Amino acid sequence: MLPIDILIIGIIIGAFLLYNSIKMWRSHSARRRVLKAGKAEAAARKFLESEGYSVLAVQERVPIITKVNGKANRSHIQADLIVQKGKEVFVVDVKTGDVAQRPASPENRRQLLEYYLVYRTDGVLVLDMDSKKLYRMEFDIDYPSTHVTSLIPCLLSFCAGIVITLILFKGGYLS
């Protein structure tokens, strides 16, 4: 066997071992994250109950259909918890780590707004399990009204045209 053959075999074996090592590490990291999230959610239920909330649902899935060019794509939205306190019902998103400290960040806000619109609750709670801090998120949406804003300039132009026409008739310029 030539030295170049040994080099090629070494590269192939090295690449194979590196690929499998990375794959195992990612799998291990994912399992660790899921385990941590599960523990955080169990602790979250106890914490929320101690704060006077009743847990109505855990990991409740809401099926959704997203149509792309008329083709239906089925998926679901799944919130961590649905809770109630008094007459108010909330979706709870349990967070840990740095992301929990920024509940209004764009990536969090998009997810929380999605929960708010899908579950139609009184609000969304973000529970930072690391610091045991509860954030109440509410969304006041000021929807743009494209019909009214495009209609106003048209009406103003129409009225200006009538006024100018009347002035021109009264002045004798249009007979």
N, C-alpha and C positions, 0 to 999 in steps of 0.2 A: 504494500500500500504506500502510495506516495504521500509526502508531507502535505500537499495541497488537498488531498482527499481527507486526511485527518482534520485539517483546518475546516473544511466544509462540514464534515460530520459534527465537529465541535460547535460550529456556529448554529447548526440545526438543533442540536441537543440543548444548547444554551438558550436559544429562542423559545423552544418548547418549555423548558423549565421556568423561564421568566414569565411566559404567558400564563402558565398554570399557577405560578406563585401569585401573580397579580389577580387572577380570577379568584383564588382562594381568599386572598386578603379582602377583596371587595365583598365577597359573600359573607365573610366573618364580620366585616364592618356593618353590612346591612342587617345581619341578625342582631348585632349589638344595638343598633339604632331602634329596631322593632321592639326588642326587649326593654330598652330604656323608655320608649314611648308607651308601651303597655303598663309599665310600673308607674309612669307619670300620670296616665289616665286613671288608674286605680286610686292613686293618691289624690287626684283631682276630684273624684267623686266624693271621697271622704271630706276633703277640704270644703267643697261646695255645700255639702249637707251640713257641715258645722257652721257655715255662713247663712243657713236658713233656706237654701235652695233644695227643691225636690228634683231628683233626676227622673226625667220622663222617658228618655231613650239614650241608648249607647250605640255609637257607630251606625246611626240610621241612614240607610241609602235611599236616595230619591232618583229614580230613573229619569234620564233626559234623552231626547233625540235632537241631535244637531244635524241640520240639513245643509249639505254642501252641493250647490248646483242641483238641488232637488233630490239628491241621494241621501238617504237617512243613515246616520251614524249613531248607534246606540252606545250610551255610557251611563255614568251615574255621578252624583255628587254625594259625598259622605262626610258628615260632620262628626266631630268627636262625641259631643254630648248635646242633648236638648234638655234644658232645665226650666223650672218654674219657681218664681218667688212672688207670692201674692197672686195677683191676676196677670202678671207679666210673664211671657215665655221668651227664652233666649236660646240662641245657638251658642255653644261654647267651643272655642278652639283652644286646645291645650298646647302650650309651647314650652320649649326648654332652650337653653343656650342664648346666644346673642340675638337671634331673631325675635325672641320673646320680649326683649326690651324696646323694640321698635314696632309697636302694633299698627302705627299709621304709615309705615313704610310702603312704597308702591307695591311690592310683591305680596305683603300681608294684606294691604287694603283690597287688592283685586280678589283675593280668596275670600275675605270677610264679606265684601260686597256681594259676591256670588252666593254665599250662604244666606245673607240677608234677603236677597231677591228670590232664592229658591224656596227657603223654608218659611218666608213671610212671617217672621217673628217680630217681637217688639224691639229687638236689638240683638247685638252680637257681643258676647263676652270673650275676651282674650285672657286666659289664665296663664301667667308666668309661674311655672311650678318651681323654678329655681329660687325665686324670691317670694313666692306665695303672694303675688300681687295680681289683682283682678282689675282689668280695664273694661269699661263699658263703652262699646262703639255704637254710635248711631249715625245714620246717614240721612241728611236732608238734601234731597236731590232737586236741584232747580233745572228742570228739563228745558232745553232751548225750544222756543216756539218759532219754528221757521215760517209758518204760515202768516202769523201776525206781523212779524218783522218785515217780510217781503210785501205785505199788503199796505202798510203805512206809507211808504214812498209813492206807491201807485195812487192812493187816495189823495195825497198831497198834490201830486202832479195833476190829477184830474181837476181838483178844486182850483188850482192856479190857472189851469187852462180856461175854466169857466169864467173866472174873474177877469182875466185878460181879454177874453172874447166880449164880455159885457162892457168893459172900458172902451174897447175899440168900436163897438156899436154906438155907444153913447157919444163918443167923440166924432162920429161921422166917418170914420176911416173904413168901416165895413158897411156898405149899403146894399 
